[in-house]
Amino acid sequence: QVQLVESGGGLVQAGGSLRLSCAASGRTFPSGYTYTMGWFRQAPGKEREFAAAINWDGTSTYYADSVKGRFTISRGSAKNTVYLQMNSLKPEDTAVYYCAASGRRCSGDGCYRAGYEYDYWGQGTQVTVSS
């Protein structure tokens, strides 16, 4: 079973920064499975929403309007690790953040923004931004 493990969450004041990490562990992905990795978040009482995604080789990135300009997604050289650098954090960024992997082939800015496009999910890490 492929596992995605997030880390780096915590409590931070508004205006501060956090860096989330997500690493794949356990059984390797199926042979030839090249995958986009994304970050979603879910605030209490709200639907899960897309935050950011990055394709297999890091040449394409996707951001929700709510985080664009503040968050940066990147991929480690080993491809099985993804990072989310979050700057200028706001109280409304408070949520559980999940990373996910998608084997879907898609091109265009509308890609990788829906949960159903992803095959594997992590357990989540809590981010709390105090005002």
PyRosetta script that sets phi, psi and omega in degrees:
from pyrosetta import init, pose_from_sequence

init()
pose = pose_from_sequence("QVQLVESGGGLVQAGGSLRLSCAASGRTFPSGYTYTMGWFRQAPGKEREFAAAINWDGTSTYYADSVKGRFTISRGSAKNTVYLQMNSLKPEDTAVYYCAASGRRCSGDGCYRAGYEYDYWGQGTQVTVSS")
pose.set_psi(1, 125.9)
pose.set_omega(1, 176.4)
pose.set_phi(2, -73.4)
pose.set_psi(2, 135.3)
pose.set_omega(2, 177.1)
pose.set_phi(3, -122.0)
pose.set_psi(3, 136.7)
pose.set_omega(3, 172.1)
pose.set_phi(4, -109.6)
pose.set_psi(4, 126.3)
pose.set_omega(4, -175.1)
pose.set_phi(5, -120.2)
pose.set_psi(5, 117.9)
pose.set_omega(5, 178.7)
pose.set_phi(6, -92.0)
pose.set_psi(6, 153.0)
pose.set_omega(6, 174.4)
pose.set_phi(7, -152.4)
pose.set_psi(7, 166.3)
pose.set_omega(7, 174.7)
pose.set_phi(8, 103.6)
pose.set_psi(8, -4.1)
pose.set_omega(8, 178.1)
pose.set_phi(9, -70.9)
pose.set_psi(9, 170.9)
pose.set_omega(9, 179.0)
pose.set_phi(10, 164.7)
pose.set_psi(10, -165.3)
pose.set_omega(10, -179.7)
pose.set_phi(11, -105.3)
pose.set_psi(11, 131.9)
pose.set_omega(11, -179.4)
pose.set_phi(12, -144.2)
pose.set_psi(12, 152.1)
pose.set_omega(12, 177.2)
pose.set_phi(13, -80.1)
pose.set_psi(13, 155.8)
pose.set_omega(13, 177.0)
pose.set_phi(14, -55.6)
pose.set_psi(14, 137.1)
pose.set_omega(14, -176.6)
pose.set_phi(15, 92.4)
pose.set_psi(15, -11.2)
pose.set_omega(15, -178.9)
pose.set_phi(16, -84.3)
pose.set_psi(16, -174.1)
pose.set_omega(16, -176.0)
pose.set_phi(17, -132.2)
pose.set_psi(17, 152.8)
pose.set_omega(17, 171.4)
pose.set_phi(18, -143.3)
pose.set_psi(18, 153.4)
pose.set_omega(18, 175.0)
pose.set_phi(19, -124.4)
pose.set_psi(19, 116.8)
pose.set_omega(19, 177.3)
pose.set_phi(20, -92.4)
pose.set_psi(20, 145.9)
pose.set_omega(20, 175.6)
pose.set_phi(21, -125.6)
pose.set_psi(21, 151.6)
pose.set_omega(21, 176.4)
pose.set_phi(22, -142.1)
pose.set_psi(22, 126.4)
pose.set_omega(22, -179.5)
pose.set_phi(23, -127.4)
pose.set_psi(23, 140.8)
pose.set_omega(23, 175.8)
pose.set_phi(24, -85.0)
pose.set_psi(24, 136.8)
pose.set_omega(24, 178.6)
pose.set_phi(25, -140.6)
pose.set_psi(25, 178.1)
pose.set_omega(25, -180.0)
pose.set_phi(26, 80.3)
pose.set_psi(26, -149.8)
pose.set_omega(26, 179.4)
pose.set_phi(27, -59.8)
pose.set_psi(27, 140.3)
pose.set_omega(27, 179.3)
pose.set_phi(28, -69.3)
pose.set_psi(28, 161.0)
pose.set_omega(28, 176.1)
pose.set_phi(29, -63.2)
pose.set_psi(29, 157.7)
pose.set_omega(29, 177.7)
pose.set_phi(30, -53.1)
pose.set_psi(30, 147.5)
pose.set_omega(30, -179.3)
pose.set_phi(31, -54.7)
pose.set_psi(31, 133.9)
pose.set_omega(31, 178.8)
pose.set_phi(32, 78.9)
pose.set_psi(32, 4.7)
pose.set_omega(32, -178.1)
pose.set_phi(33, -82.4)
pose.set_psi(33, 101.4)
pose.set_omega(33, 173.9)
pose.set_phi(34, -97.8)
pose.set_psi(34, 135.3)
pose.set_omega(34, -166.3)
pose.set_phi(35, -137.8)
pose.set_psi(35, 141.0)
pose.set_omega(35, 168.2)
pose.set_phi(36, -79.5)
pose.set_psi(36, 144.1)
pose.set_omega(36, 176.2)
pose.set_phi(37, -118.8)
pose.set_psi(37, 140.5)
pose.set_omega(37, -176.5)
pose.set_phi(38, -133.7)
pose.set_psi(38, 165.4)
pose.set_omega(38, 173.5)
pose.set_phi(39, -121.2)
pose.set_psi(39, 131.2)
pose.set_omega(39, 173.1)
pose.set_phi(40, -120.4)
pose.set_psi(40, 165.3)
pose.set_omega(40, 176.6)
pose.set_phi(41, -144.6)
pose.set_psi(41, 153.2)
pose.set_omega(41, 178.9)
pose.set_phi(42, -138.6)
pose.set_psi(42, 116.8)
pose.set_omega(42, 176.7)
pose.set_phi(43, -87.8)
pose.set_psi(43, 156.5)
pose.set_omega(43, -180.0)
pose.set_phi(44, -55.1)
pose.set_psi(44, 129.9)
pose.set_omega(44, 177.3)
pose.set_phi(45, 75.5)
pose.set_psi(45, 7.1)
pose.set_omega(45, -178.2)
pose.set_phi(46, -121.6)
pose.set_psi(46, 163.6)
pose.set_omega(46, 175.9)
pose.set_phi(47, -72.3)
pose.set_psi(47, 154.1)
pose.set_omega(47, 173.0)
pose.set_phi(48, -66.1)
pose.set_psi(48, 139.0)
pose.set_omega(48, -179.3)
pose.set_phi(49, -132.3)
pose.set_psi(49, 151.9)
pose.set_omega(49, 178.6)
pose.set_phi(50, -71.4)
pose.set_psi(50, 142.3)
pose.set_omega(50, 175.1)
pose.set_phi(51, -117.1)
pose.set_psi(51, -53.8)
pose.set_omega(51, -176.0)
pose.set_phi(52, -161.0)
pose.set_psi(52, 158.6)
pose.set_omega(52, 176.8)
pose.set_phi(53, -150.7)
pose.set_psi(53, 157.5)
pose.set_omega(53, 179.0)
pose.set_phi(54, -142.6)
pose.set_psi(54, 138.5)
pose.set_omega(54, -176.4)
pose.set_phi(55, -79.7)
pose.set_psi(55, 179.5)
pose.set_omega(55, -170.3)
pose.set_phi(56, -54.5)
pose.set_psi(56, -46.8)
pose.set_omega(56, -175.2)
pose.set_phi(57, -100.1)
pose.set_psi(57, 7.9)
pose.set_omega(57, 175.7)
pose.set_phi(58, 78.8)
pose.set_psi(58, 8.2)
pose.set_omega(58, -177.0)
pose.set_phi(59, -83.4)
pose.set_psi(59, -15.8)
pose.set_omega(59, 178.5)
pose.set_phi(60, -129.2)
pose.set_psi(60, 134.0)
pose.set_omega(60, 175.7)
pose.set_phi(61, -127.3)
pose.set_psi(61, 154.0)
pose.set_omega(61, -176.4)
pose.set_phi(62, -135.8)
pose.set_psi(62, 137.4)
pose.set_omega(62, -179.1)
pose.set_phi(63, -135.9)
pose.set_psi(63, 145.3)
pose.set_omega(63, 169.1)
pose.set_phi(64, -72.3)
pose.set_psi(64, 148.9)
pose.set_omega(64, 179.8)
pose.set_phi(65, -57.2)
pose.set_psi(65, -32.8)
pose.set_omega(65, -175.5)
pose.set_phi(66, -68.6)
pose.set_psi(66, -18.7)
pose.set_omega(66, -177.9)
pose.set_phi(67, -118.0)
pose.set_psi(67, -9.4)
pose.set_omega(67, -176.2)
pose.set_phi(68, -59.0)
pose.set_psi(68, 132.9)
pose.set_omega(68, -179.2)
pose.set_phi(69, 90.1)
pose.set_psi(69, -14.8)
pose.set_omega(69, 179.7)
pose.set_phi(70, -115.2)
pose.set_psi(70, -34.9)
pose.set_omega(70, -178.8)
pose.set_phi(71, -106.1)
pose.set_psi(71, 146.7)
pose.set_omega(71, 175.5)
pose.set_phi(72, -132.8)
pose.set_psi(72, 125.6)
pose.set_omega(72, 177.4)
pose.set_phi(73, -99.7)
pose.set_psi(73, 141.2)
pose.set_omega(73, 178.2)
pose.set_phi(74, -147.4)
pose.set_psi(74, 166.4)
pose.set_omega(74, -175.4)
pose.set_phi(75, -124.8)
pose.set_psi(75, 140.2)
pose.set_omega(75, 176.8)
pose.set_phi(76, -71.8)
pose.set_psi(76, 162.4)
pose.set_omega(76, -177.9)
pose.set_phi(77, -63.3)
pose.set_psi(77, -26.8)
pose.set_omega(77, 179.6)
pose.set_phi(78, -82.0)
pose.set_psi(78, 1.0)
pose.set_omega(78, 175.4)
pose.set_phi(79, 69.6)
pose.set_psi(79, -23.2)
pose.set_omega(79, -175.7)
pose.set_phi(80, -93.3)
pose.set_psi(80, 11.5)
pose.set_omega(80, 177.1)
pose.set_phi(81, -126.5)
pose.set_psi(81, 137.7)
pose.set_omega(81, 177.2)
pose.set_phi(82, -131.1)
pose.set_psi(82, 146.6)
pose.set_omega(82, -177.6)
pose.set_phi(83, -122.4)
pose.set_psi(83, 151.7)
pose.set_omega(83, 172.3)
pose.set_phi(84, -130.8)
pose.set_psi(84, 105.8)
pose.set_omega(84, 176.6)
pose.set_phi(85, -86.7)
pose.set_psi(85, 120.7)
pose.set_omega(85, -176.2)
pose.set_phi(86, -115.9)
pose.set_psi(86, 115.3)
pose.set_omega(86, 180.0)
pose.set_phi(87, -115.1)
pose.set_psi(87, 164.8)
pose.set_omega(87, 178.2)
pose.set_phi(88, 49.5)
pose.set_psi(88, 47.2)
pose.set_omega(88, -175.3)
pose.set_phi(89, -65.2)
pose.set_psi(89, 145.7)
pose.set_omega(89, -179.6)
pose.set_phi(90, -120.2)
pose.set_psi(90, 156.5)
pose.set_omega(90, 177.1)
pose.set_phi(91, -55.0)
pose.set_psi(91, -32.3)
pose.set_omega(91, -179.8)
pose.set_phi(92, -73.0)
pose.set_psi(92, -5.0)
pose.set_omega(92, 172.8)
pose.set_phi(93, -83.1)
pose.set_psi(93, -6.5)
pose.set_omega(93, 178.6)
pose.set_phi(94, -60.7)
pose.set_psi(94, 125.0)
pose.set_omega(94, -176.4)
pose.set_phi(95, -178.0)
pose.set_psi(95, 169.3)
pose.set_omega(95, 164.9)
pose.set_phi(96, -87.6)
pose.set_psi(96, 127.4)
pose.set_omega(96, -178.0)
pose.set_phi(97, -103.3)
pose.set_psi(97, 129.7)
pose.set_omega(97, -178.2)
pose.set_phi(98, -117.2)
pose.set_psi(98, 138.8)
pose.set_omega(98, 169.3)
pose.set_phi(99, -102.1)
pose.set_psi(99, 157.0)
pose.set_omega(99, -175.7)
pose.set_phi(100, -151.2)
pose.set_psi(100, 156.6)
pose.set_omega(100, 179.3)
pose.set_phi(101, -122.8)
pose.set_psi(101, 137.5)
pose.set_omega(101, -178.8)
pose.set_phi(102, -126.2)
pose.set_psi(102, 129.6)
pose.set_omega(102, 175.2)
pose.set_phi(103, -93.0)
pose.set_psi(103, 6.9)
pose.set_omega(103, -176.2)
pose.set_phi(104, -71.3)
pose.set_psi(104, 144.1)
pose.set_omega(104, 173.3)
pose.set_phi(105, -98.3)
pose.set_psi(105, 124.1)
pose.set_omega(105, -176.9)
pose.set_phi(106, -155.8)
pose.set_psi(106, 146.0)
pose.set_omega(106, 175.1)
pose.set_phi(107, -132.3)
pose.set_psi(107, 147.4)
pose.set_omega(107, -177.8)
pose.set_phi(108, 113.8)
pose.set_psi(108, 155.4)
pose.set_omega(108, -173.9)
pose.set_phi(109, -67.6)
pose.set_psi(109, -17.8)
pose.set_omega(109, -178.9)
pose.set_phi(110, -83.6)
pose.set_psi(110, 0.2)
pose.set_omega(110, -174.5)
pose.set_phi(111, -79.1)
pose.set_psi(111, 155.0)
pose.set_omega(111, 167.4)
pose.set_phi(112, 64.7)
pose.set_psi(112, 24.0)
pose.set_omega(112, -179.2)
pose.set_phi(113, -102.5)
pose.set_psi(113, -3.1)
pose.set_omega(113, -178.4)
pose.set_phi(114, -114.9)
pose.set_psi(114, 142.6)
pose.set_omega(114, -178.5)
pose.set_phi(115, -59.7)
pose.set_psi(115, -33.4)
pose.set_omega(115, -176.9)
pose.set_phi(116, -67.4)
pose.set_psi(116, -13.1)
pose.set_omega(116, 179.0)
pose.set_phi(117, -78.7)
pose.set_psi(117, -5.9)
pose.set_omega(117, -173.5)
pose.set_phi(118, -109.5)
pose.set_psi(118, 143.2)
pose.set_omega(118, -175.5)
pose.set_phi(119, -98.7)
pose.set_psi(119, -31.6)
pose.set_omega(119, -174.2)
pose.set_phi(120, -130.4)
pose.set_psi(120, 144.5)
pose.set_omega(120, -177.4)
pose.set_phi(121, -135.0)
pose.set_psi(121, 147.5)
pose.set_omega(121, 172.3)
pose.set_phi(122, -86.9)
pose.set_psi(122, 178.5)
pose.set_omega(122, -178.1)
pose.set_phi(123, -85.9)
pose.set_psi(123, -16.1)
pose.set_omega(123, 176.8)
pose.set_phi(124, 100.4)
pose.set_psi(124, 153.9)
pose.set_omega(124, 175.1)
pose.set_phi(125, -136.1)
pose.set_psi(125, 136.7)
pose.set_omega(125, -175.1)
pose.set_phi(126, -81.6)
pose.set_psi(126, 132.0)
pose.set_omega(126, 171.6)
pose.set_phi(127, -119.9)
pose.set_psi(127, 124.2)
pose.set_omega(127, 178.8)
pose.set_phi(128, -124.1)
pose.set_psi(128, 124.5)
pose.set_omega(128, -179.7)
pose.set_phi(129, -113.2)
pose.set_psi(129, 118.0)
pose.set_omega(129, -178.9)
pose.set_phi(130, -92.5)
pose.set_psi(130, 148.5)
pose.set_omega(130, -178.3)
pose.set_phi(131, -88.5)
pose.dump_pdb("model.pdb")
